[in-house]
Structure formats: C-alpha cells, structure tokens
Amino acid sequence: ADYSDWRLPTINELYSIGDRDKPLDDVAIKDAFAFSDTSTSWSSTEKSDNTDEAYGVEFSLGRDKINAKTDDKSYRCVRDIP
C-alpha cells in the first residue's frame, strides 16, 4: 500500500472497529472495515504476565481472545495519519 509505517493495532483500536449492533453469529465488525478474513485479528497488546501471548479480537463472538504469539491468526494492520 505504498507505506512503510504499518503496525499492529492495540486491543483498544481493534475494539473500536467492532459493531455491537450486529448479531454475534455474524462477524461483528463495522462494514467499512470488513474484508476477507475478519473473524479474529491480532493486536500488539501483550498479556502482562506472559509476553509470549497477545490479545486479539474474535469478531465473530464479540470478545477478546488471548493466544500464543506463535498461533496462526490474521493481522489487520493500521498506520497513524499525520
């Protein structure tokens, strides 16, 4: 996408694109941010007592999830707009 400053979002940034008005059996994500695999996305927020694990948002269930960083999950990168 012609930029080199992409990063993983924080857990709060991921939650901000969630859509709590959608039913949980649907992918609870705002339509403007939905594309391809939107079920679970990693965040940059590590678990405080175990830095080998990080939080993600499981949009299909509307909740956060803790996974080992070595687990195979989707990424939804963001960048700061100056």
C-alpha positions, 0 to 999 in steps of 0.5 A: 500500500505504498507505506512503510509505517504499518503496525499492529493495532492495540486491543483498544483500536481493534475494539473500536472497529467492532459493531455491537449492533450486529448479531454475534453469529455474524462477524461483528465488525463495522462494514467499512472495515470488513474484508476477507478474513475478519473473524479474529485479528491480532493486536500488539497488546501483550498479556502482562504476565506472559509476553509470549501471548497477545490479545486479539479480537474474535469478531465473530463472538464479540470478545477478546481472545488471548493466544500464543504469539506463535498461533496462526491468526490474521493481522489487520494492520493500521498506520497513524495519519499525520 
